Amino acid sequence: MISSLRQPVIGITGSDLVLRQRHATPIKARAFLPSLSREKTQRSLVSVQKPLHIVSLGVGNFVPVKDDERGDLVKCGAYEADRSEVEAASTPSEAAKKVKIGIYFATWWALNVVFNIYNKKVLNAYPYPWLTSTLSLACGSLMMLISWATRIAEAPKTDLEFWKSLFPVAVAHTIGHVAATVSMSKVAVSFTHIIKSGEPAFSVLVSRFILGETFPVPVYLSLLPIIGGCALAAVTELNFNMTGFMGAMISNLAFVFRNIFSKKGMKGKSVSGMNYYACLSILSLAILTPFAIAVEGPQLWAAGYQTAISQIGPQFIWWVAAQSVFYHLYNQVSYMSLDEISPLTFSIGNTMKRISVIVSSIIIFHTPVQPINALGAAIAILGTFLYSQVFHIIYYPKKNAIYT
């Protein structure tokens, strides 16, 4: 046990220290401490200006040690230290973890903004969301296969059980990815993300009925402004499209299942978040490819490509490459974050990131926004903030550290 003591500056000399037994029998200090000279009058020989660490034998309690001559004593050791040493010993790993998660979140959000911009540009010129979604997964899968082959990244060690547990995650990921892309091909990026801001509501409901988790009443109440804000934004959307709206809603539900299944599947696995998402991309690509061919087909793709090249030029190819690369990167970083946090916290971060996406897309694409529509978006975002605060206060209360 280590304790820290701080006292005013005092002077202590060895002959001034006296130890007393239970019957008040004085014991000279030299029996316990080395003798201290008193040649220099009353000057301080020991300064207690800095805190003293008092170390006792035993954990949590002082342990009496039998002394043949003086009865029961407590053996202690003391040494001087700066307050910084005491504070540094508190929770450095916790602070480092928070910084690490903050960096992950900032990178995740920035990459997501860039992806959404290029994705919308591609869909405006080439309205084939099934192929666009397939190319995103194919690019990420190719990047990771090259990284493993060149040993830039260590290849994961997987078995059949791993791929079995990954399959439902891949199905949910595929549905959510395609549904979001379909939504953005029909409506503005800002509208898609306003609707997708309702993900915490889906997360709480799925966690309640699938995982059996219960939440306090304030958590449920904090969802009301999210749902109300999304509904207001949808009703007042100038370019409302039912396909775009339903695509965003389906994407919400699918991604909540993906996050929950991912967290459950990653428990006890030696596969890192980065490699986990790489394997997820490969499996999702295998699931999506036949459906993309069946829904759209090579003939439509070829005709659309010729139209896009004639309108945009060779720059269109770079748009497709950019949206595919940035899609993989932002998802990879998000799964690295999922290594450190819970599914609900992941959903909170995923919703807060939409603020930057909504604002940037409105500015870049000059999306017309009515005041009532903006109010709905603001209410939904504010609801998300309230939800995160309520959840944090209830489940992660701040603990004040007191130093004496």
GIMOFEN-V61521 format. One record per residue. SS is DSSP state (h for helix, s for strand, l for the rest). PSI is psi as a letter, one per 20 degrees, with the letter a starting at -180 (* if undefined). OMEGA is omega in whole degrees, -180 to 180 (NA if undefined). Layout:
# GIMOFEN-V61521
ss-><SS/SS>
psi-><PSI/PSI>
omega-><OMEGA/OMEGA>
This chain:
# GIMOFEN-V61521
ss-><l/s/s/s/s/l/l/l/l/l/s/s/l/h/h/h/l/s/s/s/l/l/l/l/l/s/s/s/h/h/h/l/l/l/l/l/l/l/l/l/l/l/l/l/l/s/s/l/l/l/s/s/s/s/s/s/l/l/l/l/l/l/l/s/s/s/s/l/l/l/s/s/s/s/l/s/s/s/s/s/s/l/h/h/h/h/h/h/l/l/l/h/h/h/h/h/h/h/h/h/h/h/h/h/h/h/h/h/h/h/h/h/h/h/h/h/h/h/h/h/h/h/h/h/h/l/l/l/h/h/h/h/h/h/h/h/h/h/h/h/h/h/h/h/h/h/h/h/h/l/l/l/l/l/l/l/l/l/l/h/h/h/h/h/h/h/h/h/h/h/h/h/h/h/h/h/h/h/h/h/h/h/h/h/h/h/l/l/h/h/h/h/h/h/h/h/l/l/h/h/h/h/h/h/h/h/h/h/h/l/l/l/l/l/l/l/h/h/h/h/h/h/h/h/h/h/h/h/h/h/h/h/h/h/h/l/l/l/l/l/l/h/h/h/h/h/h/h/h/h/h/h/h/h/h/h/h/h/h/h/h/h/h/h/h/h/l/l/l/l/l/l/h/h/h/h/h/h/h/h/h/h/h/h/h/h/h/h/h/h/h/h/h/h/h/l/l/h/h/h/h/h/h/h/h/h/h/h/h/h/h/h/l/l/h/h/h/h/h/h/h/h/h/h/h/h/h/h/h/h/h/h/h/h/h/h/h/h/l/l/l/l/h/h/h/h/h/h/h/h/h/h/h/h/h/h/h/h/h/h/h/h/h/h/h/l/l/l/l/l/h/h/h/h/h/h/h/h/h/h/h/h/h/h/h/h/h/h/h/h/h/h/h/h/h/l/l/l/l/l/l/l/l/l>
psi-><p/p/q/p/p/p/r/r/p/r/p/p/q/h/i/i/p/p/p/p/a/h/k/k/o/q/p/q/h/i/i/h/q/q/q/p/q/k/h/n/c/k/q/p/h/p/p/l/h/q/q/p/o/o/p/q/p/r/p/h/q/p/o/p/p/p/p/h/h/j/b/p/r/o/p/q/q/q/q/q/q/q/h/h/h/g/h/h/i/e/m/h/h/g/g/h/g/g/g/g/h/g/g/g/g/g/g/g/g/g/h/h/g/g/g/h/g/h/g/h/g/g/h/h/h/n/m/n/h/g/g/g/h/g/h/g/h/g/g/g/g/g/g/h/g/g/h/g/h/j/k/h/q/p/q/q/o/r/a/h/h/g/h/g/h/h/g/h/g/h/g/g/g/g/g/g/g/g/g/h/g/g/g/i/i/h/r/q/g/g/g/g/h/g/h/i/i/j/h/h/g/h/g/g/g/g/h/g/h/g/i/j/q/q/q/r/g/h/g/g/h/i/i/g/h/g/g/g/g/g/g/g/h/g/h/j/p/h/l/p/p/h/g/h/g/h/g/h/g/h/g/g/g/g/h/g/g/g/g/g/h/g/h/h/h/i/p/j/q/j/p/r/h/g/h/g/h/g/h/g/g/g/h/h/g/h/g/h/g/h/h/g/h/h/g/g/q/h/g/h/g/g/g/h/g/g/g/g/g/h/g/h/a/i/h/h/h/h/g/g/g/g/h/g/g/h/g/g/g/h/h/g/h/h/h/h/h/h/h/i/r/r/h/g/h/g/h/g/h/h/g/h/h/h/g/h/g/g/g/h/h/g/g/g/j/l/p/p/p/q/g/h/g/h/g/g/g/g/g/g/g/h/h/g/g/g/g/h/g/g/h/g/h/g/h/m/q/p/p/p/p/p/p/*>
omega-><180/178/179/-178/174/-179/174/179/180/176/-179/173/-174/-177/179/-177/180/176/-178/174/-176/-177/174/177/-176/176/-177/-175/-175/177/-176/-180/174/-178/-179/-177/178/-177/-177/175/-169/-180/-178/173/178/179/179/179/177/179/177/170/178/-176/179/175/-179/-178/175/-178/173/-179/179/180/-176/176/-174/-173/-169/178/-176/176/174/-179/-178/171/-179/175/-177/178/175/177/-179/179/179/-178/-178/-178/-174/-179/180/-179/179/179/179/179/179/178/-180/180/178/178/177/-177/-179/179/179/-178/-179/179/-179/177/-180/179/-177/179/-179/180/179/177/179/-178/176/-179/-173/-171/178/-173/-179/177/179/178/180/180/178/180/-179/180/179/179/180/179/-178/177/177/179/178/-178/-180/179/171/174/-180/-179/-179/175/-175/176/-177/-180/178/-178/176/179/-179/-173/179/176/-179/178/180/180/180/180/-179/-179/-179/-179/179/179/176/180/-178/176/-177/-177/179/179/-179/-179/178/-176/173/178/-180/174/178/-178/178/178/177/-178/-180/-178/179/178/180/-172/179/-178/179/179/177/-177/177/-179/180/179/179/-180/-180/178/-175/178/177/-179/180/179/178/180/179/179/-180/-178/-176/180/-177/-177/-178/178/-175/178/178/179/-179/177/179/179/178/178/177/-177/-178/-178/175/177/179/-178/-179/179/179/-179/179/-179/-178/179/177/180/179/-178/180/180/-180/180/178/179/177/177/178/179/-179/-180/177/177/179/179/-172/-172/180/178/179/178/-179/-175/-176/175/-177/-178/177/-180/-179/179/179/179/179/179/-179/-180/-180/-178/-174/-174/-179/179/180/180/179/175/180/180/-178/-179/180/-179/-177/175/-180/-176/-177/177/179/179/180/178/172/175/-178/175/-170/-169/180/178/-179/177/176/179/177/178/179/179/180/-180/-177/177/-180/180/-179/-178/-178/-179/177/-179/-173/-177/178/-178/178/-178/175/179/-179/177/177/178/177/178/-180/179/180/-180/177/177/178/178/179/179/-179/180/179/-179/-179/-178/-176/-172/180/-180/180/179/-180/177/-178/178/178/NA>
